[in-house]
Amino acid sequence: MTNKSGLVWRIILVIAMGLATTMTLLGAVGTACLAWNGQFYGPAFKWIVPYMPTYQNLVYVSLAAGVAMTLVCYAIARGDRWFYIGGLVTLIGGGGAAAVQMFYTSSLKGVAFLATPPTNIRFFITLGALILFLIVRFPGIWNSLNSKSPNGRGNLGIPTGTALIVSGFAMLTTPLWAGPSHMIEDENMVLTLIVPLLLDGVAMIVAGVLLVSAKQWLAWVRAKSVAISNQ
């Protein structure tokens, strides 16, 4: 029972961390467009031009946090003990960068702090993942997370695959949830990245499905191999 509950919590943590990772990296890529080319986007974005160096630094921090988050995702799936500290540090770093960006954007545009999409969406997802990390420190949950599977390692396939599927759908739907804040003269600027978004999103979903069903695929391959060898 401990191993089963530990696997469930591990899946939840990897999904939350994976989604925060995806949002952090997407946020960095999306911000980079304005951080280096804000002067080319017309009057609607003229407010960012004097602060482009600040936004460039936020891109660097977000990229570093996003890359580090991918390592934490892997550590969670494996059951490595360092995942907790790594998760806290990277989530605070990524969430902090989002919060700073929201502060600058809200101040420069003259809007409410929380009315700064899509960075606010990224912030809430990262904050949710951070809260989840605090919750799993309760002894009963923590003990189940520290339990190992019989081979001494956590089950990599199901948590990682599920996180990839969820993150893939988030990437595929980016034009829908990020589009309203990226409209310039009735043109959704997110669509300029539609090809990589579609390719990466589909690839993540396919990889996730394969990972989740890895045991079934391996069992099928073994059965076929045995059948062929017996002929």
VENBELGI-V245138 format. One record per residue. N is the residue number from 1. RES is the residue in one letter. OMEGA is omega in whole degrees, 0 to 359 (* if undefined). BURIAL is # if it has 16 or more other C-alpha atoms within 10 Angstrom, else .. D_CENTER is the distance of its C-alpha to the mean C-alpha in Angstrom with 1 decimal. Layout:
((N RES OMEGA BURIAL D_CENTER) (N RES OMEGA BURIAL D_CENTER))
This chain:
((1 M 180 . 29.0) (2 T 179 # 27.3) (3 N 181 # 25.4) (4 K 180 . 24.5) (5 S 177 # 23.2) (6 G 179 # 21.3) (7 L 179 # 19.6) (8 V 179 # 18.7) (9 W 179 # 17.2) (10 R 178 # 15.4) (11 I 181 # 13.8) (12 I 181 # 12.9) (13 L 181 # 11.4) (14 V 178 # 9.4) (15 I 181 # 8.1) (16 A 180 # 7.4) (17 M 179 # 5.9) (18 G 179 # 3.8) (19 L 177 # 3.1) (20 A 178 # 3.5) (21 T 180 # 2.5) (22 T 181 # 2.7) (23 M 180 # 4.8) (24 T 179 # 6.2) (25 L 177 # 7.2) (26 L 179 # 8.4) (27 G 179 # 10.1) (28 A 180 # 11.7) (29 V 180 # 13.0) (30 G 180 # 14.2) (31 T 182 # 15.9) (32 A 181 # 17.5) (33 C 180 . 19.6) (34 L 184 # 21.3) (35 A 180 # 21.3) (36 W 184 . 23.5) (37 N 184 . 25.1) (38 G 182 # 25.5) (39 Q 182 # 29.3) (40 F 185 . 29.1) (41 Y 171 . 27.5) (42 G 184 . 30.7) (43 P 184 . 31.8) (44 A 183 . 28.8) (45 F 181 . 26.7) (46 K 181 # 29.7) (47 W 185 . 28.5) (48 I 189 # 25.8) (49 V 180 # 28.3) (50 P 184 . 29.8) (51 Y 181 . 26.5) (52 M 177 # 24.8) (53 P 178 . 25.0) (54 T 179 . 23.2) (55 Y 176 # 20.3) (56 Q 177 # 20.4) (57 N 177 . 20.0) (58 L 176 # 17.0) (59 V 180 # 15.4) (60 Y 180 . 16.4) (61 V 181 # 15.0) (62 S 178 # 11.6) (63 L 180 # 11.6) (64 A 179 # 13.0) (65 A 181 # 10.6) (66 G 178 # 7.5) (67 V 179 . 9.9) (68 A 179 # 11.0) (69 M 178 # 7.9) (70 T 177 # 8.1) (71 L 178 . 11.6) (72 V 177 # 11.1) (73 C 180 # 9.3) (74 Y 180 # 12.4) (75 A 177 # 14.6) (76 I 182 # 13.8) (77 A 179 # 14.6) (78 R 185 # 17.7) (79 G 177 # 18.8) (80 D 187 . 19.3) (81 R 183 . 20.6) (82 W 185 . 19.0) (83 F 186 # 15.5) (84 Y 178 # 16.4) (85 I 178 . 17.6) (86 G 179 # 14.8) (87 G 179 # 12.2) (88 L 183 # 14.5) (89 V 184 # 15.0) (90 T 178 # 11.6) (91 L 177 # 10.5) (92 I 178 # 13.9) (93 G 180 # 13.7) (94 G 179 # 10.5) (95 G 177 # 11.8) (96 G 178 # 15.3) (97 A 178 # 14.6) (98 A 181 # 13.4) (99 A 178 # 16.5) (100 V 179 . 18.8) (101 Q 177 # 17.8) (102 M 179 # 18.5) (103 F 180 # 21.8) (104 Y 182 # 22.9) (105 T 180 # 22.1) (106 S 180 # 23.7) (107 S 184 . 26.7) (108 L 181 . 27.3) (109 K 180 . 27.0) (110 G 179 . 28.9) (111 V 180 . 26.5) (112 A 182 . 25.2) (113 F 182 # 22.4) (114 L 181 # 20.2) (115 A 184 . 21.3) (116 T 179 # 19.0) (117 P 358 # 16.7) (118 P 181 # 14.0) (119 T 180 # 13.3) (120 N 177 # 14.4) (121 I 177 # 11.9) (122 R 181 # 9.0) (123 F 182 # 11.5) (124 F 178 # 12.2) (125 I 178 # 8.8) (126 T 178 # 8.6) (127 L 178 # 12.2) (128 G 178 # 12.0) (129 A 179 # 10.0) (130 L 177 # 12.7) (131 I 178 . 15.4) (132 L 178 # 14.5) (133 F 178 # 14.8) (134 L 181 . 18.2) (135 I 185 . 19.3) (136 V 177 # 19.0) (137 R 174 . 21.5) (138 F 190 . 24.2) (139 P 183 . 26.6) (140 G 180 . 26.6) (141 I 183 . 22.9) (142 W 179 . 22.7) (143 N 179 . 25.6) (144 S 178 # 24.2) (145 L 182 # 21.0) (146 N 177 # 23.3) (147 S 184 # 25.3) (148 K 173 # 25.2) (149 S 184 . 25.9) (150 P 181 . 29.3) (151 N 175 . 28.3) (152 G 179 . 26.9) (153 R 177 . 23.3) (154 G 177 # 20.5) (155 N 184 # 19.9) (156 L 190 # 17.1) (157 G 186 # 17.3) (158 I 180 # 16.6) (159 P 182 # 13.6) (160 T 180 # 11.9) (161 G 179 # 13.2) (162 T 178 # 12.2) (163 A 179 # 8.5) (164 L 180 # 9.0) (165 I 180 # 11.1) (166 V 180 # 9.1) (167 S 178 # 6.2) (168 G 177 # 9.5) (169 F 177 # 11.1) (170 A 180 # 8.8) (171 M 180 # 9.5) (172 L 183 # 13.1) (173 T 182 # 13.6) (174 T 180 # 12.6) (175 P 181 # 16.4) (176 L 185 . 17.1) (177 W 178 . 15.0) (178 A 184 # 15.1) (179 G 184 # 18.5) (180 P 181 # 20.8) (181 S 181 . 19.9) (182 H 179 # 20.4) (183 M 176 . 23.8) (184 I 183 . 26.6) (185 E 178 . 30.0) (186 D 177 . 28.6) (187 E 178 . 26.3) (188 N 184 # 22.6) (189 M 177 # 21.4) (190 V 181 # 18.0) (191 L 176 . 20.1) (192 T 179 . 21.0) (193 L 188 . 17.7) (194 I 181 # 18.1) (195 V 178 . 19.1) (196 P 178 . 16.2) (197 L 179 # 13.8) (198 L 182 # 16.0) (199 L 181 . 16.5) (200 D 180 # 13.0) (201 G 179 # 12.1) (202 V 180 # 15.3) (203 A 179 . 15.0) (204 M 180 # 11.7) (205 I 179 # 13.5) (206 V 179 . 16.7) (207 A 179 # 15.5) (208 G 179 # 13.9) (209 V 179 # 17.3) (210 L 180 # 19.2) (211 L 180 # 17.5) (212 V 183 # 18.1) (213 S 185 . 21.6) (214 A 182 # 22.3) (215 K 180 . 25.1) (216 Q 179 . 26.8) (217 W 180 . 26.8) (218 L 179 . 28.2) (219 A 179 . 30.8) (220 W 180 . 31.8) (221 V 180 . 32.2) (222 R 181 . 34.2) (223 A 178 . 36.4) (224 K 181 . 37.1) (225 S 179 . 37.9) (226 V 181 . 40.3) (227 A 180 . 41.9) (228 I 181 . 42.5) (229 S 181 . 43.9) (230 N 181 . 46.2) (231 Q * . 47.7))
